[in-house]
Every structure is written in C-alpha cells, then in structure tokens.
Amino acid sequence: MPSTHKKVIVRKIDRDTVNGYVAPSHFVDDGKLQLLNTSGNVVAIELADIKCVYFVREFGDSDSLSRKTFTTRPRAEGLWVRIRFKDGEVLEGLMPNDLSLTTPEGFLINPPDLRSNVQRLFIPRASLESLTVLAVIGGTRRQRRGAEDLRQVPMFGE
C-alpha cells in the first residue's frame, strides 16, 4: 500500500465505525467515500450514511477528541467555525479561509486539539444541521498609518 494513504476512522450516523485508509486528495467519488478497510478490501460508503471521517495518527476510539471546543481564541489562521450535527452534537474547528478548498461534498476542518489522535476531520454536508463562522483569524493585514503629511493645509479649524 502506498504511504500516501491516510488512516481514517469513519463514524456513521448509526454510531457504527469503520477503520481504513483513504487517498488524501480524492477520497470522495460520485457521492461515496472510497475506503480501503483494514482487511484489504475497497469499500464505498454513501456520504449520506457518514457523520464524520476522522483522520487519525493511530486506530482506536473515534471519540478520542479531548476537546470539542476551543478554550480561547485560536491562534492559527483560518475560519473559526462551530458545527452542529443533526443529532445535536456540537464541534468547533478551523477551516482554511479559501473557497477553492471547499468541496460540494463536505468540509475539512482542524480540531481544537491538534495534539490528540485526531489530526483532521471531514464532515459531509448531509450530516450537518448548521455551520456557523465564529471569527476570521488572521489573513488580513492592516495598512500602517504613516506620519501625517505636514504639507497638507487643514480645511477646518479644530
């Protein structure tokens, strides 16, 4: 198996999980997640049946997110979002502030605690109730105000 495949834990809406490997660039094809399971079989799972895909360091418990929300304002650049799933679960994360990276199938986000087992999440649009942008972090640079031009004649007395 090529080393470019990423370890994932697929959490289905019915709370069942499937461990396997996906290609990082094109793992969704025709509304289905293409997964090489741990037995070596290629499995296609409908996106409508998936709640979340966890990109993990090691296989284990998919609920290994130590935190589901940020304790303070994130420092990394991107969109700070709050996701509410159809089952009522709430999760926060950071998305890239680039529309070209958003796919019609779903969203890739970074979880609040990058030191945990879960490195990244793919969330299909079908599993969402709402997605709220809480803040835009970084990305915009303020222009520094230069020294006031003394050659300018004041127009109104202050």
N, C-alpha and C positions, 0 to 999 in steps of 0.2 A: 504494500500500500504506500502511495506517495506520502512524503512527510508534510505535504501542503494540506492534507485533510485535517480538519479541526474536530476535537472531541466535543460532543454535544449531548445534552440530556433534553429530550423533547417531553414537555409536560402537556398532556392532552387535557381537554376540557373535563373529561370524566375522571380526572386526577390520576390516570394511568401514566406511567413514564416509560420511555424507550431510550436506551443508550445507543450511541453510534457515532459515526463520523460523517462530516459533510465537506464539500469543496467550499472554501471561503468566499469565492466570487459569485458562483451561480448555483446556489443550493435550492432555489425555488424554480420549478419549471412547470408551466401550464397549471398553476394553482395547486401544485403539490410539492411537498418537501422531499427532495431526493436524499435518502439516508442509507448509508452502509452500516447495518447493525453489527453488533459485536460477534454475531455468528458468521459474518461474511456475506450476508445476503443484502441485495439492494432492495430497499423498501420505499414506496411512495406513500406519503401520508397527506391527506387532504388538509389544506390550511384551515378550513372551517372546523376541523376537529382538534386543532392545536391551540392551547392557551399561550404558551411561551416556549421559546427554544433558548436554553442556557448554554453558552459557550463556556466550557469549564477547563480547569487545569487537569483534574482527575475525576474519574467517575465516582459517584457517591450519591448523597442525598441532594436532590434538585432544589430543596428548600434551604440550601446552605447559605442563603443571603443573610449575613449577620445583621444588616440594617436594610430597611426598605425605603427609608427616607434620609435626607441629609440632615445632620445635626446643626450645621451652619451653612452659610452661603458657599457654594462650590468655588474653587479657585481655578479650575480648568476652564478653557474657553469652550463655548457652545451654548445650546439652548437647555436651560434647566426646565424639565417637564415633569408633570405629575400625571400618571396614567391610572385610570380606574377601569378595571376589568368588569366584564358583565356579571361576574359572581360577587362583586363588591370589594375585591382586594385592591388596595392602593399601593402604588410603587412609584418612586421618583428616580430620575436618572438624567444623564446628559446626552443630548443628541448633537451631532455636528450641525453647525449653522450654515448648511449648504444644501439647497434644494435639489441639486443634481445627485446627491447621495440618498435621497428619499425614493423608495420604490413604491409602486402601487399596491404591492402585496403586504407591506408592513414596514416597521421601523426598527432600526438598530440603535440601541442605547447602551451607555455605560452605566453600571450600577453605582450606588453611592460609595460602596466599599470595594475598591479595586484590589485590595489585599486578600479578599476572600477567594473561595474556589471559583466563583462565577466571575468571568472576565468581561463578558458582553452578553446582551440579550437581544433576541429577535422576537418582536411581538407582532403577530398578524393583525391586520386591521379588523378582521372579523371577530376577534376576541375582546375588542375594546368597547367600553361604554363611552369613555371620553378621554381626550388628551388635552391637557392644559399647559400652556407655556407660562412658567412662573417668572422667568427672567432671561435676559440675554446677557451672557457673561463674556466680557472681553470683545474683541473683534473690531470695535470702533475706536478710532484714535481721535482724541480731541486736538484741535489745532491750538498751538500755543499762541497766546496773545503777545504780540511783540510790543516793544516800547511805543508809547504814544508819540505820534508824529507832531513835533512842536511847530512845524511849518503850517499846520492847519489852523486857520483862523476860526475861533469859536463863533458860532452863529447866534447863540442865545446866551445872555449873561446868566451865570449860575451862582 
